Amino acid sequence: MDEYLIKNTTREQREKIIRDSLRCGGVECENCSACDAYGAIDPMKMYQPYIDGKKEIAEINREYAANYLK
């Protein structure tokens, strides 16, 4: 997983990592309404701090999950 760390990636690579990981059944995220149906936030906005090099994916996932584990 070290290959996905901010220190090991460029901004362009991080954006591609997120875009590639958000495919549901081979459909680009922008073309899907499943997140809206379940009341989730826009995943690209959620992972923007990672793309911008401010937070690691794991940190964002922990913060998001903490909202549901209270």
PQR file with spaces between the fields and no chain letter, atoms N, CA, C, O and H, PARSE charges and radii, in Angstrom:
ATOM       1  N    MET     1       0.807   -1.195    0.000 -0.4000 1.5000
ATOM       2  CA   MET     1       0.000    0.000    0.000 -0.0000 2.0000
ATOM       3  C    MET     1       0.856    1.267    0.000  0.5500 1.7000
ATOM       4  O    MET     1       0.338    2.363   -0.215 -0.5500 1.4000
ATOM       5  N    ASP     2       2.130    1.127    0.234 -0.4000 1.5000
ATOM       6  CA   ASP     2       3.011    2.300    0.233 -0.0000 2.0000
ATOM       7  C    ASP     2       2.998    3.031   -1.101  0.5500 1.7000
ATOM       8  O    ASP     2       3.281    4.227   -1.168 -0.5500 1.4000
ATOM       9  H    ASP     2       2.550    0.237    0.408  0.4000 1.0000
ATOM      10  N    GLU     3       2.668    2.306   -2.157 -0.4000 1.5000
ATOM      11  CA   GLU     3       2.662    2.932   -3.486 -0.0000 2.0000
ATOM      12  C    GLU     3       1.596    4.016   -3.607  0.5500 1.7000
ATOM      13  O    GLU     3       1.677    4.856   -4.503 -0.5500 1.4000
ATOM      14  H    GLU     3       2.438    1.334   -2.102  0.4000 1.0000
ATOM      15  N    TYR     4       0.584    4.014   -2.710 -0.4000 1.5000
ATOM      16  CA   TYR     4      -0.491    4.997   -2.765 -0.0000 2.0000
ATOM      17  C    TYR     4      -0.275    6.181   -1.818  0.5500 1.7000
ATOM      18  O    TYR     4      -1.077    7.115   -1.804 -0.5500 1.4000
ATOM      19  H    TYR     4       0.518    3.331   -1.982  0.4000 1.0000
ATOM      20  N    LEU     5       0.781    6.150   -1.044 -0.4000 1.5000
ATOM      21  CA   LEU     5       1.049    7.243   -0.118 -0.0000 2.0000
ATOM      22  C    LEU     5       1.348    8.530   -0.878  0.5500 1.7000
ATOM      23  O    LEU     5       1.882    8.507   -1.987 -0.5500 1.4000
ATOM      24  H    LEU     5       1.433    5.392   -1.056  0.4000 1.0000
ATOM      25  N    ILE     6       0.997    9.637   -0.266 -0.4000 1.5000
ATOM      26  CA   ILE     6       1.217   10.940   -0.883 -0.0000 2.0000
ATOM      27  C    ILE     6       2.672   11.122   -1.290  0.5500 1.7000
ATOM      28  O    ILE     6       2.960   11.617   -2.380 -0.5500 1.4000
ATOM      29  H    ILE     6       0.563    9.656    0.635  0.4000 1.0000
ATOM      30  N    LYS     7       3.582   10.724   -0.417 -0.4000 1.5000
ATOM      31  CA   LYS     7       5.007   10.921   -0.697 -0.0000 2.0000
ATOM      32  C    LYS     7       5.493   10.126   -1.915  0.5500 1.7000
ATOM      33  O    LYS     7       6.544   10.436   -2.477 -0.5500 1.4000
ATOM      34  H    LYS     7       3.347   10.322    0.468  0.4000 1.0000
ATOM      35  N    ASN     8       4.739    9.108   -2.321 -0.4000 1.5000
ATOM      36  CA   ASN     8       5.142    8.254   -3.435 -0.0000 2.0000
ATOM      37  C    ASN     8       4.348    8.496   -4.718  0.5500 1.7000
ATOM      38  O    ASN     8       4.491    7.753   -5.688 -0.5500 1.4000
ATOM      39  H    ASN     8       3.886    8.855   -1.864  0.4000 1.0000
ATOM      40  N    THR     9       3.510    9.538   -4.722 -0.4000 1.5000
ATOM      41  CA   THR     9       2.652    9.782   -5.883 -0.0000 2.0000
ATOM      42  C    THR     9       2.644   11.265   -6.250  0.5500 1.7000
ATOM      43  O    THR     9       2.937   12.137   -5.433 -0.5500 1.4000
ATOM      44  H    THR     9       3.394   10.142   -3.933  0.4000 1.0000
ATOM      45  N    THR    10       2.300   11.510   -7.500 -0.4000 1.5000
ATOM      46  CA   THR    10       2.080   12.889   -7.943 -0.0000 2.0000
ATOM      47  C    THR    10       0.591   13.191   -7.804  0.5500 1.7000
ATOM      48  O    THR    10      -0.222   12.290   -7.598 -0.5500 1.4000
ATOM      49  H    THR    10       2.062   10.802   -8.165  0.4000 1.0000
ATOM      50  N    ARG    11       0.255   14.446   -7.917 -0.4000 1.5000
ATOM      51  CA   ARG    11      -1.160   14.837   -7.840 -0.0000 2.0000
ATOM      52  C    ARG    11      -1.962   14.120   -8.931  0.5500 1.7000
ATOM      53  O    ARG    11      -3.063   13.635   -8.674 -0.5500 1.4000
ATOM      54  H    ARG    11       0.915   15.178   -8.085  0.4000 1.0000
ATOM      55  N    GLU    12      -1.420   14.053  -10.126 -0.4000 1.5000
ATOM      56  CA   GLU    12      -2.111   13.391  -11.229 -0.0000 2.0000
ATOM      57  C    GLU    12      -2.324   11.908  -10.943  0.5500 1.7000
ATOM      58  O    GLU    12      -3.384   11.360  -11.245 -0.5500 1.4000
ATOM      59  H    GLU    12      -0.525   14.447  -10.335  0.4000 1.0000
ATOM      60  N    GLN    13      -1.320   11.264  -10.365 -0.4000 1.5000
ATOM      61  CA   GLN    13      -1.460    9.847  -10.016 -0.0000 2.0000
ATOM      62  C    GLN    13      -2.527    9.664   -8.943  0.5500 1.7000
ATOM      63  O    GLN    13      -3.322    8.727   -9.014 -0.5500 1.4000
ATOM      64  H    GLN    13      -0.459   11.710  -10.120  0.4000 1.0000
ATOM      65  N    ARG    14      -2.549   10.553   -7.946 -0.4000 1.5000
ATOM      66  CA   ARG    14      -3.547   10.436   -6.878 -0.0000 2.0000
ATOM      67  C    ARG    14      -4.964   10.613   -7.425  0.5500 1.7000
ATOM      68  O    ARG    14      -5.883    9.903   -7.016 -0.5500 1.4000
ATOM      69  H    ARG    14      -1.903   11.314   -7.889  0.4000 1.0000
ATOM      70  N    GLU    15      -5.137   11.545   -8.335 -0.4000 1.5000
ATOM      71  CA   GLU    15      -6.464   11.733   -8.929 -0.0000 2.0000
ATOM      72  C    GLU    15      -6.875   10.488   -9.707  0.5500 1.7000
ATOM      73  O    GLU    15      -8.031   10.070   -9.636 -0.5500 1.4000
ATOM      74  H    GLU    15      -4.391   12.121   -8.667  0.4000 1.0000
ATOM      75  N    LYS    16      -5.959    9.898  -10.437 -0.4000 1.5000
ATOM      76  CA   LYS    16      -6.256    8.668  -11.188 -0.0000 2.0000
ATOM      77  C    LYS    16      -6.579    7.512  -10.234  0.5500 1.7000
ATOM      78  O    LYS    16      -7.493    6.730  -10.494 -0.5500 1.4000
ATOM      79  H    LYS    16      -5.020   10.237  -10.495  0.4000 1.0000
ATOM      80  N    ILE    17      -5.836    7.405   -9.141 -0.4000 1.5000
ATOM      81  CA   ILE    17      -6.092    6.352   -8.152 -0.0000 2.0000
ATOM      82  C    ILE    17      -7.525    6.456   -7.638  0.5500 1.7000
ATOM      83  O    ILE    17      -8.236    5.454   -7.557 -0.5500 1.4000
ATOM      84  H    ILE    17      -5.094    8.040   -8.929  0.4000 1.0000
ATOM      85  N    ILE    18      -7.940    7.660   -7.295 -0.4000 1.5000
ATOM      86  CA   ILE    18      -9.287    7.855   -6.774 -0.0000 2.0000
ATOM      87  C    ILE    18     -10.327    7.600   -7.858  0.5500 1.7000
ATOM      88  O    ILE    18     -11.300    6.883   -7.625 -0.5500 1.4000
ATOM      89  H    ILE    18      -7.363    8.474   -7.361  0.4000 1.0000
ATOM      90  N    ARG    19     -10.135    8.170   -9.021 -0.4000 1.5000
ATOM      91  CA   ARG    19     -11.108    7.952  -10.113 -0.0000 2.0000
ATOM      92  C    ARG    19     -11.244    6.468  -10.438  0.5500 1.7000
ATOM      93  O    ARG    19     -12.357    5.968  -10.603 -0.5500 1.4000
ATOM      94  H    ARG    19      -9.344    8.752   -9.211  0.4000 1.0000
ATOM      95  N    ASP    20     -10.126    5.767  -10.530 -0.4000 1.5000
ATOM      96  CA   ASP    20     -10.166    4.332  -10.844 -0.0000 2.0000
ATOM      97  C    ASP    20     -10.852    3.533   -9.743  0.5500 1.7000
ATOM      98  O    ASP    20     -11.533    2.548  -10.026 -0.5500 1.4000
ATOM      99  H    ASP    20      -9.222    6.173  -10.396  0.4000 1.0000
ATOM     100  N    SER    21     -10.680    3.947   -8.498 -0.4000 1.5000
ATOM     101  CA   SER    21     -11.259    3.189   -7.385 -0.0000 2.0000
ATOM     102  C    SER    21     -12.748    3.449   -7.210  0.5500 1.7000
ATOM     103  O    SER    21     -13.423    2.697   -6.506 -0.5500 1.4000
ATOM     104  H    SER    21     -10.127    4.747   -8.268  0.4000 1.0000
ATOM     105  N    LEU    22     -13.272    4.491   -7.829 -0.4000 1.5000
ATOM     106  CA   LEU    22     -14.681    4.835   -7.668 -0.0000 2.0000
ATOM     107  C    LEU    22     -15.570    4.313   -8.781  0.5500 1.7000
ATOM     108  O    LEU    22     -16.675    4.818   -8.981 -0.5500 1.4000
ATOM     109  H    LEU    22     -12.724    5.102   -8.400  0.4000 1.0000
ATOM     110  N    ARG    23     -15.115    3.339   -9.485 -0.4000 1.5000
ATOM     111  CA   ARG    23     -15.935    2.744  -10.542 -0.0000 2.0000
ATOM     112  C    ARG    23     -16.844    1.683   -9.940  0.5500 1.7000
ATOM     113  O    ARG    23     -16.383    0.771   -9.253 -0.5500 1.4000
ATOM     114  H    ARG    23     -14.218    2.929   -9.323  0.4000 1.0000
ATOM     115  N    CYS    24     -18.108    1.809  -10.197 -0.4000 1.5000
ATOM     116  CA   CYS    24     -19.087    0.820   -9.724 -0.0000 2.0000
ATOM     117  C    CYS    24     -19.557    0.020  -10.928  0.5500 1.7000
ATOM     118  O    CYS    24     -20.290    0.542  -11.767 -0.5500 1.4000
ATOM     119  H    CYS    24     -18.482    2.550  -10.754  0.4000 1.0000
ATOM     120  N    GLY    25     -19.161   -1.194  -11.021 -0.4000 1.5000
ATOM     121  CA   GLY    25     -19.567   -2.020  -12.152 -0.0000 2.0000
ATOM     122  C    GLY    25     -19.045   -1.510  -13.476  0.5500 1.7000
ATOM     123  O    GLY    25     -19.675   -1.710  -14.515 -0.5500 1.4000
ATOM     124  H    GLY    25     -18.566   -1.619  -10.340  0.4000 1.0000
ATOM     125  N    GLY    26     -17.893   -0.848  -13.451 -0.4000 1.5000
ATOM     126  CA   GLY    26     -17.297   -0.356  -14.673 -0.0000 2.0000
ATOM     127  C    GLY    26     -17.844    0.980  -15.139  0.5500 1.7000
ATOM     128  O    GLY    26     -17.463    1.466  -16.204 -0.5500 1.4000
ATOM     129  H    GLY    26     -17.381   -0.685  -12.608  0.4000 1.0000
ATOM     130  N    VAL    27     -18.730    1.581  -14.361 -0.4000 1.5000
ATOM     131  CA   VAL    27     -19.331    2.864  -14.726 -0.0000 2.0000
ATOM     132  C    VAL    27     -18.610    3.970  -13.965  0.5500 1.7000
ATOM     133  O    VAL    27     -18.364    3.850  -12.765 -0.5500 1.4000
ATOM     134  H    VAL    27     -19.039    1.186  -13.496  0.4000 1.0000
ATOM     135  N    GLU    28     -18.273    5.047  -14.670 -0.4000 1.5000
ATOM     136  CA   GLU    28     -17.637    6.181  -14.005 -0.0000 2.0000
ATOM     137  C    GLU    28     -18.573    6.748  -12.942  0.5500 1.7000
ATOM     138  O    GLU    28     -19.793    6.739  -13.106 -0.5500 1.4000
ATOM     139  H    GLU    28     -18.472    5.144  -15.646  0.4000 1.0000
ATOM     140  N    CYS    29     -18.007    7.223  -11.889 -0.4000 1.5000
ATOM     141  CA   CYS    29     -18.791    7.730  -10.764 -0.0000 2.0000
ATOM     142  C    CYS    29     -19.720    8.873  -11.172  0.5500 1.7000
ATOM     143  O    CYS    29     -20.840    8.955  -10.669 -0.5500 1.4000
ATOM     144  H    CYS    29     -17.016    7.230  -11.756  0.4000 1.0000
ATOM     145  N    GLU    30     -19.284    9.752  -12.064 -0.4000 1.5000
ATOM     146  CA   GLU    30     -20.107   10.889  -12.449 -0.0000 2.0000
ATOM     147  C    GLU    30     -21.424   10.467  -13.105  0.5500 1.7000
ATOM     148  O    GLU    30     -22.384   11.239  -13.115 -0.5500 1.4000
ATOM     149  H    GLU    30     -18.374    9.685  -12.473  0.4000 1.0000
ATOM     150  N    ASN    31     -21.476    9.280  -13.639 -0.4000 1.5000
ATOM     151  CA   ASN    31     -22.657    8.823  -14.346 -0.0000 2.0000
ATOM     152  C    ASN    31     -23.602    8.000  -13.485  0.5500 1.7000
ATOM     153  O    ASN    31     -24.586    7.450  -13.980 -0.5500 1.4000
ATOM     154  H    ASN    31     -20.697    8.653  -13.631  0.4000 1.0000
ATOM     155  N    CYS    32     -23.304    7.919  -12.224 -0.4000 1.5000
ATOM     156  CA   CYS    32     -24.060    7.057  -11.330 -0.0000 2.0000
ATOM     157  C    CYS    32     -24.762    7.900  -10.270  0.5500 1.7000
ATOM     158  O    CYS    32     -24.237    8.935   -9.859 -0.5500 1.4000
ATOM     159  H    CYS    32     -22.504    8.365  -11.823  0.4000 1.0000
ATOM     160  N    SER    33     -25.922    7.479   -9.831 -0.4000 1.5000
ATOM     161  CA   SER    33     -26.635    8.222   -8.789 -0.0000 2.0000
ATOM     162  C    SER    33     -26.741    7.415   -7.495  0.5500 1.7000
ATOM     163  O    SER    33     -27.503    7.786   -6.601 -0.5500 1.4000
ATOM     164  H    SER    33     -26.349    6.639  -10.165  0.4000 1.0000
ATOM     165  N    ALA    34     -26.000    6.334   -7.384 -0.4000 1.5000
ATOM     166  CA   ALA    34     -26.091    5.482   -6.201 -0.0000 2.0000
ATOM     167  C    ALA    34     -25.700    6.217   -4.932  0.5500 1.7000
ATOM     168  O    ALA    34     -26.337    6.027   -3.897 -0.5500 1.4000
ATOM     169  H    ALA    34     -25.382    6.033   -8.110  0.4000 1.0000
ATOM     170  N    CYS    35     -24.670    7.052   -4.984 -0.4000 1.5000
ATOM     171  CA   CYS    35     -24.258    7.792   -3.796 -0.0000 2.0000
ATOM     172  C    CYS    35     -25.380    8.708   -3.318  0.5500 1.7000
ATOM     173  O    CYS    35     -25.649    8.794   -2.120 -0.5500 1.4000
ATOM     174  H    CYS    35     -24.152    7.207   -5.825  0.4000 1.0000
ATOM     175  N    ASP    36     -26.032    9.387   -4.254 -0.4000 1.5000
ATOM     176  CA   ASP    36     -27.149   10.255   -3.897 -0.0000 2.0000
ATOM     177  C    ASP    36     -28.284    9.444   -3.290  0.5500 1.7000
ATOM     178  O    ASP    36     -28.920    9.880   -2.331 -0.5500 1.4000
ATOM     179  H    ASP    36     -25.813    9.317   -5.227  0.4000 1.0000
ATOM     180  N    ALA    37     -28.532    8.287   -3.838 -0.4000 1.5000
ATOM     181  CA   ALA    37     -29.624    7.449   -3.349 -0.0000 2.0000
ATOM     182  C    ALA    37     -29.387    7.014   -1.906  0.5500 1.7000
ATOM     183  O    ALA    37     -30.337    6.849   -1.141 -0.5500 1.4000
ATOM     184  H    ALA    37     -28.014    7.933   -4.618  0.4000 1.0000
ATOM     185  N    TYR    38     -28.131    6.832   -1.539 -0.4000 1.5000
ATOM     186  CA   TYR    38     -27.809    6.397   -0.183 -0.0000 2.0000
ATOM     187  C    TYR    38     -27.430    7.556    0.727  0.5500 1.7000
ATOM     188  O    TYR    38     -27.055    7.340    1.880 -0.5500 1.4000
ATOM     189  H    TYR    38     -27.360    6.967   -2.160  0.4000 1.0000
ATOM     190  N    GLY    39     -27.522    8.773    0.228 -0.4000 1.5000
ATOM     191  CA   GLY    39     -27.245    9.942    1.044 -0.0000 2.0000
ATOM     192  C    GLY    39     -25.775   10.201    1.305  0.5500 1.7000
ATOM     193  O    GLY    39     -25.427   10.914    2.247 -0.5500 1.4000
ATOM     194  H    GLY    39     -27.826    8.949   -0.708  0.4000 1.0000
ATOM     195  N    ALA    40     -24.917    9.635    0.489 -0.4000 1.5000
ATOM     196  CA   ALA    40     -23.475    9.820    0.674 -0.0000 2.0000
ATOM     197  C    ALA    40     -23.027   11.125    0.029  0.5500 1.7000
ATOM     198  O    ALA    40     -23.714   11.693   -0.821 -0.5500 1.4000
ATOM     199  H    ALA    40     -25.200    9.056   -0.276  0.4000 1.0000
ATOM     200  N    ILE    41     -21.865   11.579    0.456 -0.4000 1.5000
ATOM     201  CA   ILE    41     -21.304   12.785   -0.151 -0.0000 2.0000
ATOM     202  C    ILE    41     -20.631   12.423   -1.465  0.5500 1.7000
ATOM     203  O    ILE    41     -20.397   11.248   -1.749 -0.5500 1.4000
ATOM     204  H    ILE    41     -21.308   11.118    1.146  0.4000 1.0000
ATOM     205  N    ASP    42     -20.323   13.430   -2.256 -0.4000 1.5000
ATOM     206  CA   ASP    42     -19.612   13.219   -3.512 -0.0000 2.0000
ATOM     207  C    ASP    42     -18.236   12.639   -3.195  0.5500 1.7000
ATOM     208  O    ASP    42     -17.433   13.300   -2.536 -0.5500 1.4000
ATOM     209  H    ASP    42     -20.513   14.384   -2.025  0.4000 1.0000
ATOM     210  N    PRO    43     -17.947   11.421   -3.647 -0.5600 1.5000
ATOM     211  CA   PRO    43     -16.675   10.782   -3.309  0.2800 2.0000
ATOM     212  C    PRO    43     -15.453   11.572   -3.790  0.5500 1.7000
ATOM     213  O    PRO    43     -14.415   11.560   -3.129 -0.5500 1.4000
ATOM     214  N    MET    44     -15.565   12.245   -4.914 -0.4000 1.5000
ATOM     215  CA   MET    44     -14.423   13.043   -5.379 -0.0000 2.0000
ATOM     216  C    MET    44     -14.135   14.188   -4.417  0.5500 1.7000
ATOM     217  O    MET    44     -12.973   14.517   -4.178 -0.5500 1.4000
ATOM     218  H    MET    44     -16.408   12.255   -5.451  0.4000 1.0000
ATOM     219  N    LYS    45     -15.171   14.794   -3.867 -0.4000 1.5000
ATOM     220  CA   LYS    45     -14.979   15.858   -2.871 -0.0000 2.0000
ATOM     221  C    LYS    45     -14.419   15.275   -1.580  0.5500 1.7000
ATOM     222  O    LYS    45     -13.563   15.879   -0.933 -0.5500 1.4000
ATOM     223  H    LYS    45     -16.115   14.527   -4.061  0.4000 1.0000
ATOM     224  N    MET    46     -14.905   14.110   -1.220 -0.4000 1.5000
ATOM     225  CA   MET    46     -14.440   13.457    0.005 -0.0000 2.0000
ATOM     226  C    MET    46     -12.936   13.191   -0.054  0.5500 1.7000
ATOM     227  O    MET    46     -12.233   13.376    0.940 -0.5500 1.4000
ATOM     228  H    MET    46     -15.600   13.620   -1.746  0.4000 1.0000
ATOM     229  N    TYR    47     -12.444   12.757   -1.212 -0.4000 1.5000
ATOM     230  CA   TYR    47     -11.030   12.416   -1.349 -0.0000 2.0000
ATOM     231  C    TYR    47     -10.174   13.552   -1.906  0.5500 1.7000
ATOM     232  O    TYR    47      -9.000   13.342   -2.210 -0.5500 1.4000
ATOM     233  H    TYR    47     -13.015   12.607   -2.019  0.4000 1.0000
ATOM     234  N    GLN    48     -10.736   14.739   -2.042 -0.4000 1.5000
ATOM     235  CA   GLN    48      -9.972   15.878   -2.544 -0.0000 2.0000
ATOM     236  C    GLN    48      -8.743   16.184   -1.685  0.5500 1.7000
ATOM     237  O    GLN    48      -7.698   16.521   -2.242 -0.5500 1.4000
ATOM     238  H    GLN    48     -11.689   14.909   -1.795  0.4000 1.0000
ATOM     239  N    PRO    49      -8.820   16.080   -0.350 -0.5600 1.5000
ATOM     240  CA   PRO    49      -7.612   16.320    0.448  0.2800 2.0000
ATOM     241  C    PRO    49      -6.465   15.356    0.105  0.5500 1.7000
ATOM     242  O    PRO    49      -5.297   15.734    0.185 -0.5500 1.4000
ATOM     243  N    TYR    50      -6.792   14.123   -0.274 -0.4000 1.5000
ATOM     244  CA   TYR    50      -5.763   13.181   -0.714 -0.0000 2.0000
ATOM     245  C    TYR    50      -5.183   13.629   -2.045  0.5500 1.7000
ATOM     246  O    TYR    50      -3.965   13.680   -2.219 -0.5500 1.4000
ATOM     247  H    TYR    50      -7.741   13.816   -0.340  0.4000 1.0000
ATOM     248  N    ILE    51      -6.055   13.949   -2.970 -0.4000 1.5000
ATOM     249  CA   ILE    51      -5.604   14.401   -4.286 -0.0000 2.0000
ATOM     250  C    ILE    51      -4.699   15.620   -4.138  0.5500 1.7000
ATOM     251  O    ILE    51      -3.690   15.741   -4.833 -0.5500 1.4000
ATOM     252  H    ILE    51      -7.044   13.907   -2.829  0.4000 1.0000
ATOM     253  N    ASP    52      -5.063   16.519   -3.231 -0.4000 1.5000
ATOM     254  CA   ASP    52      -4.290   17.742   -3.005 -0.0000 2.0000
ATOM     255  C    ASP    52      -3.019   17.508   -2.178  0.5500 1.7000
ATOM     256  O    ASP    52      -2.220   18.426   -1.995 -0.5500 1.4000
ATOM     257  H    ASP    52      -5.882   16.420   -2.666  0.4000 1.0000
ATOM     258  N    GLY    53      -2.836   16.278   -1.679 -0.4000 1.5000
ATOM     259  CA   GLY    53      -1.635   15.960   -0.913 -0.0000 2.0000
ATOM     260  C    GLY    53      -1.687   16.391    0.542  0.5500 1.7000
ATOM     261  O    GLY    53      -0.645   16.588    1.168 -0.5500 1.4000
ATOM     262  H    GLY    53      -3.486   15.533   -1.828  0.4000 1.0000
ATOM     263  N    LYS    54      -2.898   16.541    1.092 -0.4000 1.5000
ATOM     264  CA   LYS    54      -3.057   17.015    2.471 -0.0000 2.0000
ATOM     265  C    LYS    54      -3.350   15.900    3.472  0.5500 1.7000
ATOM     266  O    LYS    54      -2.953   15.990    4.634 -0.5500 1.4000
ATOM     267  H    LYS    54      -3.745   16.381    0.583  0.4000 1.0000
ATOM     268  N    LYS    55      -4.041   14.855    3.030 -0.4000 1.5000
ATOM     269  CA   LYS    55      -4.394   13.738    3.914 -0.0000 2.0000
ATOM     270  C    LYS    55      -4.260   12.434    3.145  0.5500 1.7000
ATOM     271  O    LYS    55      -4.520   12.378    1.943 -0.5500 1.4000
ATOM     272  H    LYS    55      -4.364   14.782    2.086  0.4000 1.0000
ATOM     273  N    GLU    56      -3.854   11.394    3.847 -0.4000 1.5000
ATOM     274  CA   GLU    56      -3.765   10.068    3.241 -0.0000 2.0000
ATOM     275  C    GLU    56      -5.160    9.453    3.134  0.5500 1.7000
ATOM     276  O    GLU    56      -6.072    9.842    3.865 -0.5500 1.4000
ATOM     277  H    GLU    56      -3.642   11.439    4.823  0.4000 1.0000
ATOM     278  N    ILE    57      -5.321    8.511    2.241 -0.4000 1.5000
ATOM     279  CA   ILE    57      -6.600    7.822    2.049 -0.0000 2.0000
ATOM     280  C    ILE    57      -7.084    7.210    3.363  0.5500 1.7000
ATOM     281  O    ILE    57      -8.254    7.353    3.718 -0.5500 1.4000
ATOM     282  H    ILE    57      -4.580    8.195    1.648  0.4000 1.0000
ATOM     283  N    ALA    58      -6.207    6.541    4.074 -0.4000 1.5000
ATOM     284  CA   ALA    58      -6.584    5.878    5.325 -0.0000 2.0000
ATOM     285  C    ALA    58      -7.132    6.877    6.340  0.5500 1.7000
ATOM     286  O    ALA    58      -8.088    6.575    7.055 -0.5500 1.4000
ATOM     287  H    ALA    58      -5.256    6.425    3.785  0.4000 1.0000
ATOM     288  N    GLU    59      -6.538    8.050    6.406 -0.4000 1.5000
ATOM     289  CA   GLU    59      -6.994    9.081    7.337 -0.0000 2.0000
ATOM     290  C    GLU    59      -8.410    9.550    6.965  0.5500 1.7000
ATOM     291  O    GLU    59      -9.262    9.712    7.839 -0.5500 1.4000
ATOM     292  H    GLU    59      -5.762    8.295    5.825  0.4000 1.0000
ATOM     293  N    ILE    60      -8.650    9.762    5.695 -0.4000 1.5000
ATOM     294  CA   ILE    60      -9.974   10.182    5.235 -0.0000 2.0000
ATOM     295  C    ILE    60     -10.997    9.094    5.534  0.5500 1.7000
ATOM     296  O    ILE    60     -12.098    9.389    5.998 -0.5500 1.4000
ATOM     297  H    ILE    60      -7.958    9.631    4.985  0.4000 1.0000
ATOM     298  N    ASN    61     -10.642    7.842    5.272 -0.4000 1.5000
ATOM     299  CA   ASN    61     -11.559    6.727    5.535 -0.0000 2.0000
ATOM     300  C    ASN    61     -11.880    6.614    7.022  0.5500 1.7000
ATOM     301  O    ASN    61     -13.029    6.370    7.391 -0.5500 1.4000
ATOM     302  H    ASN    61      -9.748    7.603    4.894  0.4000 1.0000
ATOM     303  N    ARG    62     -10.871    6.791    7.881 -0.4000 1.5000
ATOM     304  CA   ARG    62     -11.103    6.733    9.332 -0.0000 2.0000
ATOM     305  C    ARG    62     -12.052    7.839    9.777  0.5500 1.7000
ATOM     306  O    ARG    62     -12.970    7.594   10.560 -0.5500 1.4000
ATOM     307  H    ARG    62      -9.938    6.989    7.581  0.4000 1.0000
ATOM     308  N    GLU    63     -11.836    9.047    9.282 -0.4000 1.5000
ATOM     309  CA   GLU    63     -12.701   10.172    9.651 -0.0000 2.0000
ATOM     310  C    GLU    63     -14.135    9.935    9.193  0.5500 1.7000
ATOM     311  O    GLU    63     -15.078   10.228    9.927 -0.5500 1.4000
ATOM     312  H    GLU    63     -11.090    9.246    8.646  0.4000 1.0000
ATOM     313  N    TYR    64     -14.301    9.412    7.996 -0.4000 1.5000
ATOM     314  CA   TYR    64     -15.634    9.138    7.473 -0.0000 2.0000
ATOM     315  C    TYR    64     -16.317    8.047    8.295  0.5500 1.7000
ATOM     316  O    TYR    64     -17.486    8.177    8.658 -0.5500 1.4000
ATOM     317  H    TYR    64     -13.534    9.175    7.400  0.4000 1.0000
ATOM     318  N    ALA    65     -15.595    6.992    8.581 -0.4000 1.5000
ATOM     319  CA   ALA    65     -16.168    5.880    9.349 -0.0000 2.0000
ATOM     320  C    ALA    65     -16.510    6.287   10.768  0.5500 1.7000
ATOM     321  O    ALA    65     -17.468    5.771   11.344 -0.5500 1.4000
ATOM     322  H    ALA    65     -14.645    6.887    8.286  0.4000 1.0000
ATOM     323  N    ALA    66     -15.746    7.201   11.339 -0.4000 1.5000
ATOM     324  CA   ALA    66     -15.994    7.640   12.722 -0.0000 2.0000
ATOM     325  C    ALA    66     -17.384    8.249   12.871  0.5500 1.7000
ATOM     326  O    ALA    66     -17.974    8.195   13.951 -0.5500 1.4000
ATOM     327  H    ALA    66     -14.968    7.620   10.870  0.4000 1.0000
ATOM     328  N    ASN    67     -17.900    8.818   11.814 -0.4000 1.5000
ATOM     329  CA   ASN    67     -19.254    9.391   11.868 -0.0000 2.0000
ATOM     330  C    ASN    67     -20.319    8.325   12.051  0.5500 1.7000
ATOM     331  O    ASN    67     -21.418    8.621   12.519 -0.5500 1.4000
ATOM     332  H    ASN    67     -17.421    8.862   10.937  0.4000 1.0000
ATOM     333  N    TYR    68     -20.009    7.094   11.691 -0.4000 1.5000
ATOM     334  CA   TYR    68     -20.991    6.019   11.771 -0.0000 2.0000
ATOM     335  C    TYR    68     -20.744    5.071   12.927  0.5500 1.7000
ATOM     336  O    TYR    68     -21.566    4.195   13.195 -0.5500 1.4000
ATOM     337  H    TYR    68     -19.116    6.853   11.311  0.4000 1.0000
ATOM     338  N    LEU    69     -19.631    5.231   13.612 -0.4000 1.5000
ATOM     339  CA   LEU    69     -19.287    4.320   14.703 -0.0000 2.0000
ATOM     340  C    LEU    69     -19.574    4.907   16.074  0.5500 1.7000
ATOM     341  O    LEU    69     -19.272    4.282   17.091 -0.5500 1.4000
ATOM     342  H    LEU    69     -18.963    5.943   13.394  0.4000 1.0000
ATOM     343  N    LYS    70     -20.148    6.085   16.113 -0.4000 1.5000
ATOM     344  CA   LYS    70     -20.451    6.738   17.391 -0.0000 2.0000
ATOM     345  C    LYS    70     -21.593    6.082   18.088  0.5500 1.7000
ATOM     346  O    LYS    70     -21.978    6.507   19.177 -0.5500 1.4000
ATOM     347  H    LYS    70     -20.394    6.592   15.287  0.4000 1.0000
